[in-house]
Amino acid sequence: MNTTNIWFTSDHHFGHNNIIEFSKRPFANVAEMNAEMVKRWNEKVAPDDIVYHLGDFALMSPSKLRQLREQLNGKIHLITGNHESSALACADCFASIKDYFELTVEDEDAHRGQRFIVLFHYAMRVWNASHYGTWHLYGHSHGDLPDDETALSFDVGVDCHDFYPLSYQDVKNIMAKKKWTPPFEARNK
């Protein structure tokens, strides 16, 4: 899998009026919010790119969600959040829908040339192979969960990243700044 065309994002809440106040989003109304987030998405994501959306895609009718989805570039793999009834009602709009996903990406800088990434809507303190340096990307918290600089995980939600999706390279750069120590190494000191 080519890492230059992989994107991660979460918690757009397209169509959700209350999220503007709840997350203190800088939009006057839902129409403005939806339009700006579609614009920012398409500024980054090309039509054939792969997007992993980590939940809470939209709160709107399935027919409106279908219309909105047609405006977005990329093949979207949805990891379900806690607000997905409309997305599930038009599942054919997505390349896949899963509750949890373990992604393997070819990366020459990773152990044995493969990066293992755990994708889930909710933050976890530990995840599959976390003690080996695997990454965990999540959403749900809208930037309210303090980042743990010692863990190879973080919130990819739009509220944390100026309403843009993050490329694989963006994620890699953020993870490179973490102060993670393998737990076995820490115990042996």
C-alpha positions as CSV (number, residue, x, y, z in Angstrom):
1,M,0.0,0.0,0.0
2,N,1.4,3.4,-1.1
3,T,1.7,5.6,2.0
4,T,1.4,8.9,0.0
5,N,-2.3,8.3,-0.6
6,I,-3.5,7.2,2.9
7,W,-5.4,9.6,5.1
8,F,-6.8,9.5,8.7
9,T,-9.5,11.6,10.2
10,S,-12.5,11.4,12.6
11,D,-15.5,13.2,14.1
12,H,-16.7,15.4,11.3
13,H,-20.3,15.2,12.6
14,F,-21.5,16.5,9.3
15,G,-25.0,17.9,9.7
16,H,-24.8,18.1,13.5
17,N,-25.8,21.6,14.7
18,N,-25.0,21.0,18.4
19,I,-21.4,20.1,17.7
20,I,-20.7,23.7,16.7
21,E,-21.3,24.8,20.3
22,F,-20.2,21.6,22.0
23,S,-16.7,21.7,20.4
24,K,-16.6,25.5,20.0
25,R,-16.2,25.1,16.2
26,P,-15.7,28.4,14.3
27,F,-18.8,28.1,12.1
28,A,-22.0,30.2,12.0
29,N,-24.2,27.2,11.1
30,V,-24.2,23.6,9.9
31,A,-24.3,24.6,6.2
32,E,-21.1,26.6,6.6
33,M,-19.4,23.9,8.7
34,N,-20.3,21.1,6.2
35,A,-19.1,23.2,3.2
36,E,-15.8,24.2,4.8
37,M,-15.0,20.6,6.0
38,V,-15.8,19.3,2.5
39,K,-13.5,21.9,1.0
40,R,-10.6,21.1,3.4
41,W,-11.1,17.4,2.9
42,N,-10.8,17.8,-0.9
43,E,-7.8,20.1,-0.7
44,K,-5.9,17.2,0.7
45,V,-7.6,14.0,-0.5
46,A,-7.5,13.0,-4.2
47,P,-10.2,10.9,-5.8
48,D,-8.3,7.6,-5.6
49,D,-6.8,8.1,-2.2
50,I,-7.7,5.9,0.8
51,V,-9.3,7.5,3.9
52,Y,-9.7,5.9,7.2
53,H,-12.5,7.8,9.0
54,L,-12.5,6.8,12.7
55,G,-16.2,7.5,13.4
56,D,-18.9,10.0,13.9
57,F,-19.1,10.7,10.2
58,A,-22.5,12.4,10.1
59,L,-25.7,13.1,11.9
60,M,-28.2,13.6,9.1
61,S,-30.7,11.6,7.1
62,P,-29.3,8.8,5.0
63,S,-30.3,10.6,1.8
64,K,-28.5,13.8,2.8
65,L,-25.5,11.8,3.9
66,R,-25.4,10.1,0.5
67,Q,-25.4,13.5,-1.2
68,L,-22.6,14.8,1.0
69,R,-20.6,11.6,0.5
70,E,-20.7,12.2,-3.3
71,Q,-18.9,15.5,-2.7
72,L,-15.9,13.9,-0.9
73,N,-12.8,12.6,-2.6
74,G,-11.4,9.2,-1.8
75,K,-12.3,5.7,-0.9
76,I,-13.6,5.9,2.7
77,H,-13.2,3.1,5.2
78,L,-15.4,3.9,8.1
79,I,-14.5,2.7,11.6
80,T,-17.8,3.1,13.5
81,G,-18.3,5.7,16.2
82,N,-21.2,6.2,18.4
83,H,-23.2,8.3,15.9
84,E,-23.4,6.1,12.7
85,S,-27.1,5.2,12.2
86,S,-27.2,7.2,8.9
87,A,-23.9,5.8,7.7
88,L,-25.0,2.3,8.4
89,A,-28.2,2.9,6.5
90,C,-26.2,3.7,3.4
91,A,-23.3,1.4,3.9
92,D,-22.7,1.2,0.1
93,C,-21.3,4.8,0.3
94,F,-18.2,3.4,2.1
95,A,-15.4,1.1,0.9
96,S,-15.9,-0.8,4.2
97,I,-17.4,-0.4,7.6
98,K,-15.8,-2.0,10.7
99,D,-16.0,-1.5,14.4
100,Y,-12.2,-1.8,14.8
101,F,-9.4,-2.3,12.3
102,E,-5.7,-3.3,12.3
103,L,-4.0,-1.7,9.4
104,T,-0.5,-2.8,8.1
105,V,1.3,-0.2,5.9
106,E,4.6,-0.8,4.0
107,D,7.1,1.7,5.5
108,E,10.9,1.2,5.2
109,D,11.4,3.0,8.5
110,A,9.2,0.6,10.4
111,H,10.3,-2.7,12.0
112,R,10.7,-5.2,9.2
113,G,9.4,-2.6,6.8
114,Q,5.8,-2.8,8.1
115,R,3.9,-0.3,10.3
116,F,1.1,-1.8,12.3
117,I,-1.7,0.7,13.2
118,V,-4.7,0.0,15.4
119,L,-7.7,2.1,14.4
120,F,-10.6,2.5,16.8
121,H,-13.1,5.3,17.5
122,Y,-12.2,5.4,21.2
123,A,-8.8,5.9,22.9
124,M,-7.2,2.9,24.5
125,R,-4.4,2.9,27.1
126,V,-3.1,-0.4,25.6
127,W,-3.8,-2.0,22.3
128,N,-2.6,-5.0,20.3
129,A,1.2,-5.0,20.3
130,S,1.4,-1.6,21.8
131,H,4.4,-2.8,23.8
132,Y,6.2,-3.4,20.5
133,G,5.7,0.2,19.3
134,T,2.5,-0.2,17.2
135,W,0.5,3.0,16.7
136,H,-3.1,3.6,17.8
137,L,-5.2,6.3,16.2
138,Y,-8.6,7.3,17.6
139,G,-11.2,10.0,17.7
140,H,-14.3,10.6,19.9
141,S,-12.7,13.1,22.3
142,H,-12.8,16.2,20.2
143,G,-9.4,17.3,21.6
144,D,-10.6,17.1,25.2
145,L,-8.4,14.1,26.1
146,P,-4.9,15.3,27.0
147,D,-2.3,13.7,24.7
148,D,0.1,11.3,26.3
149,E,3.5,12.1,24.9
150,T,4.8,8.7,26.1
151,A,2.2,6.7,24.1
152,L,2.3,6.0,20.4
153,S,-1.3,7.2,20.0
154,F,-3.3,10.4,19.4
155,D,-6.6,11.9,18.4
156,V,-7.0,12.3,14.6
157,G,-10.3,14.1,14.9
158,V,-10.9,17.2,12.9
159,D,-11.2,19.4,16.0
160,C,-7.5,18.8,16.7
161,H,-6.2,19.4,13.2
162,D,-7.9,22.5,11.9
163,F,-10.6,20.4,10.2
164,Y,-8.2,18.7,7.8
165,P,-7.5,15.0,7.4
166,L,-3.9,13.8,8.3
167,S,-1.7,12.0,5.8
168,Y,0.3,9.0,6.8
169,Q,3.4,11.2,6.7
170,D,1.6,13.7,9.1
171,V,0.9,10.9,11.5
172,K,4.5,9.6,11.2
173,N,5.9,13.1,12.0
174,I,3.7,13.4,15.1
175,M,4.6,9.9,16.3
176,A,8.3,10.7,15.8
177,K,8.0,13.5,18.4
178,K,6.6,11.1,21.0
179,K,8.8,10.1,24.0
180,W,7.8,6.4,23.9
181,T,10.1,3.9,25.5
182,P,9.6,0.1,25.0
183,P,8.2,-1.1,28.3
184,F,10.8,-4.0,28.5
185,E,13.6,-1.5,28.0
186,A,12.2,0.8,30.8
187,R,12.0,-2.1,33.3
188,N,15.6,-3.2,32.6
189,K,17.1,0.2,33.6
